[in-house]
């Protein structure tokens, strides 16, 4: 690959738009063609992106982390303080 060539982004089949209590999240799981680690990114309805720090060995593990985070922290895990005030107050 040339230094100027951009890596190809490979999207997982597990990417999804998710509705939780009337609120929407976009779950993107992707990797590049040069790095085998899968990235988990969750975008809330305000357009705020949350990207998990460490890549995952498989896209299914990234999805499991999304589910675990939702079960433990709920929708608030993917909202800023200002967004939480807008939705919950």
N, CA, C and O atoms as a Tinker XYZ file with bonds, in Angstrom:
   356  protein
     1  N      0.847000   -1.170000    0.000000    73     2
     2  CA     0.000000    0.000000    0.000000    64     1     3
     3  C      0.895000    1.237000    0.000000    63     2     4     5
     4  O      1.860000    1.307000    0.761000    81     3
     5  N      0.580000    2.199000   -0.842000    73     3     6
     6  CA     1.323000    3.457000   -0.870000    64     5     7
     7  C      1.022000    4.255000    0.384000    63     6     8     9
     8  O     -0.044000    4.111000    0.981000    81     7
     9  N      1.973000    5.102000    0.783000    73     7    10
    10  CA     1.784000    5.931000    1.974000    64     9    11
    11  C      0.585000    6.858000    1.827000    63    10    12    13
    12  O     -0.045000    7.217000    2.821000    81    11
    13  N      0.263000    7.249000    0.595000    73    11    14
    14  CA    -0.853000    8.155000    0.361000    64    13    15
    15  C     -2.192000    7.431000    0.270000    63    14    16    17
    16  O     -3.244000    8.067000    0.339000    81    15
    17  N     -2.166000    6.130000    0.119000    73    15    18
    18  CA    -3.385000    5.350000   -0.046000    64    17    19
    19  C     -4.094000    5.184000    1.298000    63    18    20    21
    20  O     -3.480000    4.786000    2.288000    81    19
    21  N     -5.379000    5.490000    1.321000    73    19    22
    22  CA    -6.178000    5.343000    2.540000    64    21    23
    23  C     -6.532000    3.873000    2.737000    63    22    24    25
    24  O     -6.834000    3.176000    1.768000    81    23
    25  N     -6.497000    3.395000    3.980000    73    23    26
    26  CA    -6.915000    2.011000    4.201000    64    25    27
    27  C     -8.419000    1.862000    3.953000    63    26    28    29
    28  O     -9.192000    2.796000    4.163000    81    27
    29  N     -8.806000    0.700000    3.515000    73    27    30
    30  CA   -10.220000    0.414000    3.297000    64    29    31
    31  C    -10.871000    0.123000    4.645000    63    30    32    33
    32  O    -10.299000   -0.592000    5.467000    81    31
    33  N    -12.055000    0.667000    4.876000    73    31    34
    34  CA   -12.806000    0.411000    6.103000    64    33    35
    35  C    -13.792000   -0.721000    5.831000    63    34    36    37
    36  O    -14.564000   -0.682000    4.873000    81    35
    37  N    -13.746000   -1.713000    6.685000    73    35    38
    38  CA   -14.620000   -2.874000    6.566000    64    37    39
    39  C    -15.650000   -2.802000    7.683000    63    38    40    41
    40  O    -15.300000   -2.850000    8.862000    81    39
    41  N    -16.918000   -2.688000    7.309000    73    39    42
    42  CA   -18.008000   -2.598000    8.275000    64    41    43
    43  C    -18.496000   -4.005000    8.623000    63    42    44    45
    44  O    -18.605000   -4.864000    7.747000    81    43
    45  N    -18.787000   -4.234000    9.888000    73    43    46
    46  CA   -19.304000   -5.514000   10.346000    64    45    47
    47  C    -20.779000   -5.650000    9.967000    63    46    48    49
    48  O    -21.500000   -4.659000    9.856000    81    47
    49  N    -21.202000   -6.876000    9.776000    73    47    50
    50  CA   -22.628000   -7.156000    9.562000    64    49    51
    51  C    -23.436000   -6.900000   10.827000    63    50    52    53
    52  O    -24.666000   -6.876000   10.779000    81    51
    53  N    -22.760000   -6.709000   11.958000    73    51    54
    54  CA   -23.447000   -6.484000   13.230000    64    53    55
    55  C    -23.816000   -5.015000   13.461000    63    54    56    57
    56  O    -24.489000   -4.699000   14.442000    81    55
    57  N    -23.391000   -4.122000   12.580000    73    55    58
    58  CA   -23.768000   -2.707000   12.712000    64    57    59
    59  C    -25.295000   -2.615000   12.723000    63    58    60    61
    60  O    -25.983000   -3.342000   12.007000    81    59
    61  N    -25.808000   -1.700000   13.556000    73    59    62
    62  CA   -27.269000   -1.606000   13.666000    64    61    63
    63  C    -27.697000   -0.254000   14.192000    63    62    64    65
    64  O    -26.948000    0.435000   14.885000    81    63
    65  N    -28.918000    0.109000   13.847000    73    63    66
    66  CA   -29.596000    1.227000   14.489000    64    65    67
    67  C    -30.468000    0.615000   15.571000    63    66    68    69
    68  O    -31.236000   -0.312000   15.313000    81    67
    69  N    -30.346000    1.140000   16.784000    73    67    70
    70  CA   -31.015000    0.549000   17.937000    64    69    71
    71  C    -31.916000    1.598000   18.576000    63    70    72    73
    72  O    -31.506000    2.742000   18.767000    81    71
    73  N    -33.147000    1.205000   18.906000    73    71    74
    74  CA   -34.051000    2.093000   19.629000    64    73    75
    75  C    -34.186000    1.596000   21.059000    63    74    76    77
    76  O    -34.477000    0.423000   21.295000    81    75
    77  N    -33.971000    2.504000   22.017000    73    75    78
    78  CA   -34.075000    2.164000   23.431000    64    77    79
    79  C    -34.943000    3.221000   24.095000    63    78    80    81
    80  O    -34.575000    4.395000   24.145000    81    79
    81  N    -36.083000    2.806000   24.597000    73    79    82
    82  CA   -36.998000    3.726000   25.278000    64    81    83
    83  C    -37.289000    4.966000   24.442000    63    82    84    85
    84  O    -37.349000    6.075000   24.973000    81    83
    85  N    -37.469000    4.783000   23.141000    73    83    86
    86  CA   -37.790000    5.894000   22.263000    64    85    87
    87  C    -36.594000    6.732000   21.834000    63    86    88    89
    88  O    -36.772000    7.750000   21.164000    81    87
    89  N    -35.390000    6.335000   22.199000    73    87    90
    90  CA   -34.170000    7.044000   21.817000    64    89    91
    91  C    -33.360000    6.147000   20.891000    63    90    92    93
    92  O    -33.406000    4.921000   20.985000    81    91
    93  N    -32.621000    6.786000   19.998000    73    91    94
    94  CA   -31.942000    6.031000   18.949000    64    93    95
    95  C    -30.428000    6.109000   19.068000    63    94    96    97
    96  O    -29.858000    7.160000   19.358000    81    95
    97  N    -29.797000    4.968000   18.835000    73    95    98
    98  CA   -28.344000    4.851000   18.791000    64    97    99
    99  C    -27.964000    4.162000   17.492000    63    98   100   101
   100  O    -28.674000    3.274000   17.019000    81    99
   101  N    -26.851000    4.569000   16.923000    73    99   102
   102  CA   -26.272000    3.850000   15.797000    64   101   103
   103  C    -25.032000    3.142000   16.319000    63   102   104   105
   104  O    -24.122000    3.775000   16.853000    81   103
   105  N    -25.003000    1.838000   16.161000    73   103   106
   106  CA   -23.859000    1.042000   16.603000    64   105   107
   107  C    -23.058000    0.664000   15.360000    63   106   108   109
   108  O    -23.520000   -0.097000   14.511000    81   107
   109  N    -21.852000    1.212000   15.275000    73   107   110
   110  CA   -20.954000    0.894000   14.170000    64   109   111
   111  C    -19.788000    0.074000   14.698000    63   110   112   113
   112  O    -19.157000    0.421000   15.696000    81   111
   113  N    -19.523000   -1.007000   14.010000    73   111   114
   114  CA   -18.392000   -1.880000   14.333000    64   113   115
   115  C    -17.606000   -2.028000   13.030000    63   114   116   117
   116  O    -18.143000   -2.471000   12.015000    81   115
   117  N    -16.329000   -1.652000   13.072000    73   115   118
   118  CA   -15.560000   -1.644000   11.841000    64   117   119
   119  C    -14.074000   -1.849000   12.127000    63   118   120   121
   120  O    -13.609000   -1.730000   13.261000    81   119
   121  N    -13.357000   -2.158000   11.060000    73   119   122
   122  CA   -11.899000   -2.283000   11.122000    64   121   123
   123  C    -11.341000   -1.847000    9.779000    63   122   124   125
   124  O    -12.080000   -1.692000    8.806000    81   123
   125  N    -10.049000   -1.652000    9.738000    73   123   126
   126  CA    -9.423000   -1.329000    8.449000    64   125   127
   127  C     -8.850000   -2.611000    7.856000    63   126   128   129
   128  O     -8.714000   -3.626000    8.539000    81   127
   129  N     -8.519000   -2.541000    6.576000    73   127   130
   130  CA    -7.948000   -3.719000    5.928000    64   129   131
   131  C     -6.486000   -3.947000    6.320000    63   130   132   133
   132  O     -5.889000   -4.948000    5.924000    81   131
   133  N     -5.902000   -3.016000    7.104000    73   131   134
   134  CA    -4.516000   -3.191000    7.537000    64   133   135
   135  C     -4.406000   -3.497000    9.027000    63   134   136   137
   136  O     -3.319000   -3.819000    9.506000    81   135
   137  N     -5.495000   -3.405000    9.760000    73   135   138
   138  CA    -5.484000   -3.643000   11.206000    64   137   139
   139  C     -6.626000   -4.603000   11.543000    63   138   140   141
   140  O     -7.779000   -4.305000   11.232000    81   139
   141  N     -6.340000   -5.734000   12.163000    73   139   142
   142  CA    -7.387000   -6.716000   12.417000    64   141   143
   143  C     -8.320000   -6.365000   13.584000    63   142   144   145
   144  O     -9.341000   -7.029000   13.765000    81   143
   145  N     -7.992000   -5.336000   14.381000    73   143   146
   146  CA    -8.812000   -4.992000   15.544000    64   145   147
   147  C    -10.100000   -4.293000   15.146000    63   146   148   149
   148  O    -10.092000   -3.368000   14.333000    81   147
   149  N    -11.212000   -4.744000   15.728000    73   147   150
   150  CA   -12.523000   -4.155000   15.465000    64   149   151
   151  C    -12.766000   -2.991000   16.416000    63   150   152   153
   152  O    -12.493000   -3.091000   17.612000    81   151
   153  N    -13.277000   -1.894000   15.885000    73   151   154
   154  CA   -13.574000   -0.686000   16.643000    64   153   155
   155  C    -15.082000   -0.637000   16.903000    63   154   156   157
   156  O    -15.885000   -0.901000   16.008000    81   155
   157  N    -15.448000   -0.301000   18.124000    73   155   158
   158  CA   -16.859000   -0.120000   18.492000    64   157   159
   159  C    -17.110000    1.370000   18.662000    63   158   160   161
   160  O    -16.478000    2.030000   19.487000    81   159
   161  N    -18.048000    1.894000   17.866000    73   159   162
   162  CA   -18.443000    3.296000   17.950000    64   161   163
   163  C    -19.957000    3.354000   18.081000    63   162   164   165
   164  O    -20.687000    2.718000   17.320000    81   163
   165  N    -20.416000    4.129000   19.062000    73   163   166
   166  CA   -21.853000    4.300000   19.267000    64   165   167
   167  C    -22.159000    5.790000   19.105000    63   166   168   169
   168  O    -21.553000    6.635000   19.764000    81   167
   169  N    -23.107000    6.096000   18.219000    73   167   170
   170  CA   -23.479000    7.478000   17.937000    64   169   171
   171  C    -24.906000    7.683000   18.439000    63   170   172   173
   172  O    -25.823000    6.959000   18.051000    81   171
   173  N    -25.079000    8.684000   19.310000    73   171   174
   174  CA   -26.414000    8.917000   19.861000    64   173   175
   175  C    -27.230000    9.824000   18.949000    63   174   176   177
   176  O    -26.732000   10.289000   17.924000    81   175
   177  N    -28.484000   10.076000   19.323000    73   175   178
   178  CA   -29.391000   10.841000   18.473000    64   177   179
   179  C    -29.001000   12.306000   18.331000    63   178   180   181
   180  O    -29.532000   13.005000   17.469000    81   179
   181  N    -28.078000   12.781000   19.167000    73   179   182
   182  CA   -27.572000   14.141000   19.052000    64   181   183
   183  C    -26.359000   14.211000   18.121000    63   182   184   185
   184  O    -25.876000   15.299000   17.806000    81   183
   185  N    -25.870000   13.050000   17.685000    73   183   186
   186  CA   -24.703000   12.990000   16.817000    64   185   187
   187  C    -23.390000   12.842000   17.562000    63   186   188   189
   188  O    -22.322000   12.877000   16.952000    81   187
   189  N    -23.461000   12.675000   18.883000    73   187   190
   190  CA   -22.259000   12.496000   19.690000    64   189   191
   191  C    -21.758000   11.062000   19.555000    63   190   192   193
   192  O    -22.525000   10.107000   19.680000    81   191
   193  N    -20.471000   10.928000   19.301000    73   191   194
   194  CA   -19.854000    9.627000   19.086000    64   193   195
   195  C    -19.088000    9.183000   20.332000    63   194   196   197
   196  O    -18.339000    9.958000   20.926000    81   195
   197  N    -19.289000    7.931000   20.712000    73   195   198
   198  CA   -18.514000    7.296000   21.771000    64   197   199
   199  C    -17.734000    6.154000   21.137000    63   198   200   201
   200  O    -18.326000    5.217000   20.600000    81   199
   201  N    -16.404000    6.228000   21.198000    73   199   202
   202  CA   -15.559000    5.186000   20.636000    64   201   203
   203  C    -14.841000    4.503000   21.789000    63   202   204   205
   204  O    -14.195000    5.161000   22.604000    81   203
   205  N    -14.954000    3.191000   21.855000    73   203   206
   206  CA   -14.291000    2.430000   22.914000    64   205   207
   207  C    -12.786000    2.416000   22.641000    63   206   208   209
   208  O    -12.350000    2.279000   21.498000    81   207
   209  N    -12.010000    2.559000   23.704000    73   207   210
   210  CA   -10.566000    2.747000   23.594000    64   209   211
   211  C     -9.819000    1.585000   22.946000    63   210   212   213
   212  O     -8.954000    1.795000   22.096000    81   211
   213  N    -10.147000    0.384000   23.342000    73   211   214
   214  CA    -9.373000   -0.768000   22.886000    64   213   215
   215  C    -10.111000   -1.522000   21.785000    63   214   216   217
   216  O    -11.315000   -1.757000   21.890000    81   215
   217  N     -9.390000   -1.902000   20.730000    73   215   218
   218  CA   -10.019000   -2.703000   19.677000    64   217   219
   219  C    -10.358000   -4.109000   20.186000    63   218   220   221
   220  O     -9.794000   -4.587000   21.170000    81   219
   221  N    -11.282000   -4.744000   19.496000    73   219   222
   222  CA   -11.743000   -6.083000   19.859000    64   221   223
   223  C    -11.218000   -7.087000   18.836000    63   222   224   225
   224  O    -11.028000   -6.755000   17.666000    81   223
   225  N    -10.989000   -8.313000   19.290000    73   223   226
   226  CA   -10.458000   -9.363000   18.414000    64   225   227
   227  C    -11.471000   -9.815000   17.375000    63   226   228   229
   228  O    -11.096000  -10.301000   16.308000    81   227
   229  N    -12.763000   -9.655000   17.685000    73   227   230
   230  CA   -13.825000  -10.073000   16.767000    64   229   231
   231  C    -14.981000   -9.085000   16.869000    63   230   232   233
   232  O    -15.189000   -8.461000   17.910000    81   231
   233  N    -15.727000   -8.952000   15.782000    73   231   234
   234  CA   -16.849000   -8.019000   15.795000    64   233   235
   235  C    -17.921000   -8.435000   16.791000    63   234   236   237
   236  O    -18.593000   -7.583000   17.372000    81   235
   237  N    -18.087000   -9.734000   16.991000    73   235   238
   238  CA   -19.057000  -10.222000   17.972000    64   237   239
   239  C    -18.699000   -9.802000   19.396000    63   238   240   241
   240  O    -19.589000   -9.550000   20.209000    81   239
   241  N    -17.416000   -9.725000   19.700000    73   239   242
   242  CA   -16.981000   -9.270000   21.018000    64   241   243
   243  C    -17.291000   -7.786000   21.197000    63   242   244   245
   244  O    -17.633000   -7.349000   22.296000    81   243
   245  N    -17.173000   -7.017000   20.126000    73   243   246
   246  CA   -17.525000   -5.599000   20.194000    64   245   247
   247  C    -19.022000   -5.449000   20.474000    63   246   248   249
   248  O    -19.420000   -4.633000   21.305000    81   247
   249  N    -19.847000   -6.230000   19.787000    73   247   250
   250  CA   -21.296000   -6.170000   20.028000    64   249   251
   251  C    -21.624000   -6.577000   21.469000    63   250   252   253
   252  O    -22.475000   -5.962000   22.112000    81   251
   253  N    -20.958000   -7.597000   21.964000    73   251   254
   254  CA   -21.182000   -8.027000   23.350000    64   253   255
   255  C    -20.835000   -6.899000   24.326000    63   254   256   257
   256  O    -21.510000   -6.731000   25.342000    81   255
   257  N    -19.788000   -6.128000   24.025000    73   255   258
   258  CA   -19.425000   -5.003000   24.890000    64   257   259
   259  C    -20.511000   -3.930000   24.858000    63   258   260   261
   260  O    -20.827000   -3.339000   25.890000    81   259
   261  N    -21.081000   -3.676000   23.688000    73   259   262
   262  CA   -22.190000   -2.729000   23.593000    64   261   263
   263  C    -23.349000   -3.189000   24.478000    63   262   264   265
   264  O    -23.894000   -2.405000   25.256000    81   263
   265  N    -23.722000   -4.465000   24.355000    73   263   266
   266  CA   -24.831000   -4.999000   25.167000    64   265   267
   267  C    -24.514000   -4.928000   26.660000    63   266   268   269
   268  O    -25.377000   -4.570000   27.462000    81   267
   269  N    -23.294000   -5.264000   27.028000    73   267   270
   270  CA   -22.886000   -5.226000   28.432000    64   269   271
   271  C    -22.975000   -3.798000   28.976000    63   270   272   273
   272  O    -23.479000   -3.577000   30.077000    81   271
   273  N    -22.487000   -2.842000   28.203000    73   271   274
   274  CA   -22.538000   -1.443000   28.624000    64   273   275
   275  C    -23.985000   -0.982000   28.781000    63   274   276   277
   276  O    -24.311000   -0.285000   29.742000    81   275
   277  N    -24.847000   -1.362000   27.854000    73   275   278
   278  CA   -26.269000   -0.984000   27.951000    64   277   279
   279  C    -26.897000   -1.600000   29.199000    63   278   280   281
   280  O    -27.654000   -0.931000   29.903000    81   279
   281  N    -26.594000   -2.857000   29.478000    73   279   282
   282  CA   -27.168000   -3.531000   30.647000    64   281   283
   283  C    -26.679000   -2.922000   31.956000    63   282   284   285
   284  O    -27.441000   -2.819000   32.917000    81   283
   285  N    -25.417000   -2.521000   31.997000    73   283   286
   286  CA   -24.834000   -2.000000   33.233000    64   285   287
   287  C    -25.079000   -0.509000   33.446000    63   286   288   289
   288  O    -25.310000   -0.071000   34.572000    81   287
   289  N    -25.027000    0.274000   32.360000    73   287   290
   290  CA   -25.082000    1.730000   32.494000    64   289   291
   291  C    -26.285000    2.368000   31.810000    63   290   292   293
   292  O    -26.634000    3.510000   32.108000    81   291
   293  N    -26.912000    1.646000   30.908000    73   291   294
   294  CA   -28.056000    2.176000   30.188000    64   293   295
   295  C    -27.668000    3.210000   29.144000    63   294   296   297
   296  O    -26.493000    3.409000   28.835000    81   295
   297  N    -28.685000    3.855000   28.618000    73   295   298
   298  CA   -28.512000    4.851000   27.566000    64   297   299
   299  C    -27.559000    5.969000   27.982000    63   298   300   301
   300  O    -26.844000    6.521000   27.146000    81   299
   301  N    -27.550000    6.299000   29.264000    73   299   302
   302  CA   -26.723000    7.398000   29.773000    64   301   303
   303  C    -25.233000    7.200000   29.461000    63   302   304   305
   304  O    -24.486000    8.177000   29.405000    81   303
   305  N    -24.800000    5.973000   29.259000    73   303   306
   306  CA   -23.389000    5.706000   28.954000    64   305   307
   307  C    -22.956000    6.381000   27.660000    63   306   308   309
   308  O    -21.766000    6.614000   27.448000    81   307
   309  N    -23.911000    6.695000   26.797000    73   307   310
   310  CA   -23.589000    7.240000   25.483000    64   309   311
   311  C    -24.056000    8.687000   25.317000    63   310   312   313
   312  O    -24.211000    9.174000   24.197000    81   311
   313  N    -24.278000    9.363000   26.442000    73   311   314
   314  CA   -24.728000   10.751000   26.426000    64   313   315
   315  C    -23.753000   11.642000   27.198000    63   314   316   317
   316  O    -23.150000   11.207000   28.180000    81   315
   317  N    -23.602000   12.889000   26.749000    73   315   318
   318  CA   -22.830000   13.862000   27.518000    64   317   319
   319  C    -23.699000   14.363000   28.670000    63   318   320   321
   320  O    -24.900000   14.094000   28.705000    81   319
   321  N    -23.108000   15.076000   29.596000    73   319   322
   322  CA   -23.878000   15.626000   30.722000    64   321   323
   323  C    -25.004000   16.527000   30.219000    63   322   324   325
   324  O    -26.130000   16.456000   30.713000    81   323
   325  N    -24.700000   17.362000   29.249000    73   323   326
   326  CA   -25.711000   18.270000   28.696000    64   325   327
   327  C    -26.852000   17.483000   28.047000    63   326   328   329
   328  O    -28.021000   17.824000   28.227000    81   327
   329  N    -26.523000   16.449000   27.307000    73   327   330
   330  CA   -27.548000   15.630000   26.664000    64   329   331
   331  C    -28.404000   14.905000   27.688000    63   330   332   333
   332  O    -29.614000   14.777000   27.503000    81   331
   333  N    -27.793000   14.429000   28.764000    73   331   334
   334  CA   -28.550000   13.770000   29.843000    64   333   335
   335  C    -29.560000   14.745000   30.436000    63   334   336   337
   336  O    -30.709000   14.374000   30.678000    81   335
   337  N    -29.142000   15.995000   30.673000    73   335   338
   338  CA   -30.067000   17.005000   31.222000    64   337   339
   339  C    -31.224000   17.237000   30.255000    63   338   340   341
   340  O    -32.368000   17.370000   30.689000    81   339
   341  N    -30.951000   17.287000   28.963000    73   339   342
   342  CA   -31.999000   17.528000   27.982000    64   341   343
   343  C    -33.018000   16.395000   27.951000    63   342   344   345
   344  O    -34.214000   16.634000   27.784000    81   343
   345  N    -32.549000   15.181000   28.111000    73   343   346
   346  CA   -33.441000   14.023000   28.003000    64   345   347
   347  C    -34.139000   13.658000   29.304000    63   346   348   349
   348  O    -35.294000   13.232000   29.289000    81   347
   349  N    -33.455000   13.819000   30.422000    73   347   350
   350  CA   -33.964000   13.270000   31.667000    64   349   351
   351  C    -34.467000   14.312000   32.656000    63   350   352   353
   352  O    -34.873000   13.947000   33.759000    81   351
   353  N    -34.457000   15.589000   32.306000    73   351   354
   354  CA   -34.954000   16.614000   33.234000    64   353   355
   355  C    -36.008000   17.457000   32.606000    63   354   356
   356  O    -36.534000   18.367000   33.247000    81   355
